[in-house]
Amino acid sequence: MESISLEGKKVSIIGAKETGIQSAVFLKQKGALVFLSEIKESREFPEAKKILEAQGIAYEFGGHNWEEMEDSDFFIISPGIPPSAPIYQKMMRSKIPVWSEIELAYRFCPAKIVAVTGSNGKTTVTTLIRDVLRASGHRAVSCGNIGNPFIGEIERLTPETIAVVEVSSFQLSHIDRFKPSVAVLLNLSPNHIDWHGSFETYAEEKLRIFKNQTSEDYAVVNLLDPESMKRTKDLKSQVVYFNGPACLNPNHAAVQAVSGLFQVEPRVVDQVLGQFAGLEHRFEPAGTFNGVRYINDSKSTTIASLGWALDRVENGTVLIAGGRHKGGDFRELRSLIQKKIKFLVALGESKKEIESAFSDLVPVYVVESLEEALRTARAAARSGQTVLFSPACASFDMFRDYQDRGRQFKNIIASWESEFSSMSSR
């Protein structure tokens, strides 16, 4: 913990989603002069507006007034603000420090930090590490990019707590002293290229998780991931490799490696891994209708994560994919698509790219909505087969977030089951 005095400091926060709001409340309670700025209109943030007013925090919606912010001592930037945004560029030119919320939280965190990043598997591994630590008697909290901001947990943490923090490339872009005791890099594959501009820049941001570590800290790195291995040769921390046995689930191997650093008995780890039912929206069973199994993998927002899902379905599966493309080449999956998929339904902004990548291999049907996508998939699938919803893209072209997208998928299937039940009872 490197606590700083915030009394009387002027801090401007960009973005009124949960990270921004919780940062604003924390800063206000520490005596800072807080100003929150959100480019979208206030009608999209009714709860946020109520909280700001109740706390007496100055705010603006519907634009960014630079004159209100140019004398700030530092900025807190929400992960949703892209580098292409004019306000982002103004902040960078101003030379005023710009922090992500995880940097602010780190400055006040009394707990030991285990930070987890990577292109795929972050949420699963963060959850499992927390569960294993708890099962072995430690006080452990999961937070960060997993859904509940790190800053929101600070007041509940103690020196005896272990904070297991999922961190994204966006958050790592704006750290200064953030230093986890244990930093986990699960894998590196093209992701968020639309944001970072190149895979090289994206990978560099991910590697910042190790930036401030010393020889007293641990780096946990995937032995079987070439990009991770190539980029972690000169770390200052003690490196622990995972994924030795190729047959082991790589997420489980990472959890075992971290557990070993905390002297957790292998039987406890095995028990937690064996009981883990999975995460909502990650290869989640969403019901069976007319003998067809439906899988909700809405958390799949990258090409690599779709590849992971394709490895786990049987041949003859119907795939629904598409959304806002985050970068990378869909054609990397051609052999898997040809082997596993009998029919592909493409939707969202990337539908034409998907059609172009695979239409010579399998029939591709382009649709305008999720409901149309499911109706089309339902018509194409036969009893005993699977419909996999694994978008490989961000959700923001059509949905609020991947959770909203996944819930809408499940709701449509539930409505079919309800309709069928009511017809059967007549």
N, C-alpha and C positions, 0 to 999 in steps of 0.2 A: 504494500500500500504506500502510495506517494501522495498523501493528502495535501491539498492546496487550499488556501483561503479564498472563498468566493464572495465574501462580504463586500458589497459595493461594486463588484465587477459587472460590467455590462456584457451580457451574452445574448447573441441573436441565434435563434433556432430556425432552421429552414425545414419545413414539412410538419404537417399536423396529424400524421398518423400516430400510432401508439408510441413508437420510439420517441417522436418529437414531444408529445404531450407528457410522457413520463419524465423525460429529461427536463422539461420546463418546470414541472412541479418540484422535482428534486433540487434544481438550481434555485428556485424561489425560496424553498425551505432553508437553503444554505446562505441566504442573504444576498443573492445575486439580483441585479436589475435585468429582468428577462423580457425579451421581445420575441414573439413567435410569428413567423411569416409563412403563409401558405398561398400558393398560386391559384388553387381551386376555390370555388365559392363556398361560403360558410354552410349553405344548405346541405352540402355533402358531409359535413362534420358536426352534426347537431350535438352529440355527446361531448366532443372535444371543446366546442364553444362553451358549453355549460361548465366544464372543469376549469377552463381558463378564467372565466368570469368569477367563479367561486373562489379561485386562488388569487384573484387580483392581478393576473398576468396580462400585460399589454400584448395585443395581437393585431394581425391584419389578415384578411382573406381576399382572394380575387386578384392578387398581384404581389410583387415584391418591391417595396419602396426602399431603394438603396440609401437614401438620405437618412432613413431611420436606423440604418445598420452600420454605416461607414465608420462610426466611432466605437464599434464593439471591441472588447478586449479579446474575445475569441468567438468563433462560430461553432455550433453543433449542427452537423448536416445529416439529415435522414438518409437511409440507404436508397430511397426511391428517387433521389435527385441525380439525373444523369450528367456526366461531364459536358454534354452538349448544351445544357441549359444556360441561358445568359447569366442567371444569378450565380451559378457555379463558377463561371469564368470571371465574373466580377470579384468574387471572393478570392480566387486564386491570384488575380492581379493585385489585390489589395495588400498582400503580404501579411494579413492578419491571420493568426493560427486558425486552422479549420480541423476540428476533431470529429470523429464518429462517436456515437454514444458509448461504444465499448472502451474508448480511451477515457472518457469522463468517468465511467463506472470503475475502471481500473484504479484511478487516482484515489478512490475512496473504499476500495474492496479490502476487507480484513482477511478474507478467505484465501486458501490456496486455489489456484486456477488451473483447470485442465481445459485447454482450448482445442476444438476439433474443426478442421476445415478439409476441403477436398471438393472435387467436382460432383461426386455422387456418394450417398450413404451417410452424410453428416448427421441428419436427424436421428436415424436409426442408431448410429454408434453413440451419439450424445446420450440418447435415452437409455441405451443398454449400460453404458459406463455408470450413469447415475444409479440405475437399478442394482448393478453389481456392488457398487460401493455401499449403498443402503443395506443390501442383504448381508454385507460383511460387518455391519455395525457402525459405519461412518455416517455422519450427517452430510448429505449431498443434495445439491439443487441443480436442476438443468435449466438453462436460460439462454438468452441471446437470440440468434436468428431462428431458433426453434419455435418461437411464437410469443414468449414472454420476455420483454427486453431485460438485459443484464442490469440496467440502471434501476429497474423496478424491484429488483431483489436485494439491492445493497443494504438497506436498513435491516433486513432479516438475517444477514450473514454475520458470522463470527469467525474468530481465528481457528475454531474447531471445524468449520464447515469447509466442504470442497465444492467449489462452483464449477460445474461442467458447462462450458460455454460454446455453443455452436457459433462460428464466425464465418462471415461471407467475404468474398473478395472486395465488395463495396466497403464493408466496415474496416477491413485491413488497409484500404487505400489511405485512410485518414487516422492512423495511429501515430503516436509520438513515443511514449514510453511503455505502452502495453506489453507486458511480459508474463506469459503463462509459465507456471512451473513445469507443466507437461504440455507440449504442443504436438498435435496429431495431424499428419498430412495423409489422408486416405488414398488419394489418387489425383491425377491431373489429366484432363482431356478438354478439348475445345468447348468453351462455355462462355456466355455473356460477351461474345465477340462484338455484338451490336453495341455494347456499352464501352468495352475497353479498347476496341479498335483492332486488336490482334491477339492471337493466342499467347504471344510472348509477353505482352503487357499484362494480360490476365494472370499468367503463371507467376510473373514477378510480384504481383499484388498478393497472391496466395502465399508466396514464400516469406512475406513480411511477418507471418506468424512467428518466425524464428528470429526476427530482427534484433530483439533486445535480450535474447536468452544468453546466459553465461554457462560456464562449465558446471554450475550447480544445478542446471535445469536439464530436462529431457526432451529430445525430439523423437517422436515415434513415426517411423516412415515405412511405407509399403515396399518391401523388397522386390515384389513382382511387377511394380509399375515403373516402366522405363523412364517416363518423364520425371517422376518424383525422385528416382535414384540419380538421374543425371544432374538434377538441380540442387541436391543436398549434400554435395561432397565436402563442402568447407564450412560446415556449421560449427559454432562455438560450443553448443550444448552436447551432452552425452546422447549419442544416437542409439536408439533401440529399433531393430527391424522386426516387422511382422510379416506374416504370409509365407512362412517357410513351407509347410505342407500344402502343395497346390490343391489338394482335395478339400481344404478347409474353407468355409465361407469367409471371404476377406473381411467382412464387417466383424465377424466373431473373432477372427485372428487379431484385429486391432484392439478389440475389447480385452482379450486375454493379455495382450502386451501391456496395456495400461494397468490392468488389474495386478499384474506382477509387480509393478512399481509401488503399489500400495499393499503388497504382501497379502493379497486376497487368496484364500485357499482355492485351488482349482475346482474342487467339488462345488463350491459356492457359485463360481462362474458358470460351470456346466449346468447347474440347476436353473439359474436365471435365464441362460440362453435357451434351455429346453422349454421353459414356460412362456417365453416371449411370443405373444400372439401377432406381432407386427403392428404397423402404424396405419392410421386411417389414411386413405388415398395412396398408399404404397402397395401395389399388387394386392389390393383388398378384395376379397370375395364380395360381390354386390348382388348376389342372388342367382337363382336359376329359373328360367322361364321357357316353357315348351321344350325342356330337356337341354337347353343351351345355357352354359355357364357364363356369367358376366363378371369381368374383373375391372375394378376401378383403380387405375394407376395414374391418377391425375397429377400426382407429385412428380411424374416424369416430365421434366422441362428441358431435357437435353437429349441429344442423339445417343450419347453413351448410356443414359438411363433407359431409353427405349431398347437398346441392345441388351441390357441386363434383363429386361422383361421378356424379350423375345427368346432368350436362352431358357426361360422357365415355362414357356407354353408348348403345347404339343403341336405337331404338324396339322395343317388344315384349319388354323385359327383365322378369324376375321378381325382385322385391326382397324381401329378408329384413331387417327392421328392428325395433328395440325394445331396451329395457333400462331403466336408471334415468334418467329424464328430468332433464336439467340446467337446464331452463328454455327459454323461447322458445315460439313458436307453430308447430306442425307445419304448419298451414294455409298458411304462407308458401310451401310447396312444391307447392301444389295444381296449378298449371299445369304444372310439370315432371313431376309424378307422372302427370297425365293424358296428357301427351305421350309419356313414355318407358316407363311401367310397364304391363304387361298383367295382372299378378297380384301381390298383396302379402301376404307372410306376416309377421304381427306376433307378437312374443314379449316376455317380460319384464314389468316393472312398468308400462311405458307402453303395453302392447298395446291397451288399450281406448281410450286417447287417440288412438293411431294409427288404429284402426278408425273412430273417430268423425270424424277429420279427412278420411279418404279413401274411406270405403266407398260413398259416392254416385258416385265417379268410376271406381273399379276394384274387382274382387272382392278382399276382404280376408279372410284365413283366420287365426284366432287359435290359437296353439299354446302348449304348456307347456314345451317343451325345444328346444334347438338341433338335436338329432337329428330330432325331429318336424318342425321347420322345414325342414330340408334334404330330408327325405323328401317333404314337401308340395311344396316348390319343384321337386324332381326330377320329380314327377308333372305339374306344370303347365308345365314348359319343354319345348320341342320342339328337335330337332336344328337347330343354327345359331343358337340363341338364347343368352342369357346369364342366369345367376343371380348377382345382386349382393348380397353381404352387407355392408351399410353401415348399422350400427345407429342412428346419430344420437343415441346415448345412452351414458351411462357403463355399465360392465360389472359394477359391484359388486353388483347384485342376484342375479347367477347365477354370476359368475366371479371369479377372483382379481384380474385386471386385463385390459386390452384384449389384451395379448399371449397370455394364457391363453385368452381367448375366440377369438382368431384361430387359435391352434394347434389348438384343439379342432375348429374348422371345417375346417381342412385335414386333420386326422387322420380325420375322418369320410369325407371324399372319398377319401383314400388307402385307407381300409378297403374302400370300394366297389370301387376299382380292384383291390385285392388279391383280394377275393372273386370278382370277375369273372374274373381271371386263373386262379385255382385251378379255377373251374368250367370254363373253356375248355380247360384242360389235362387234364381227365378223359377 
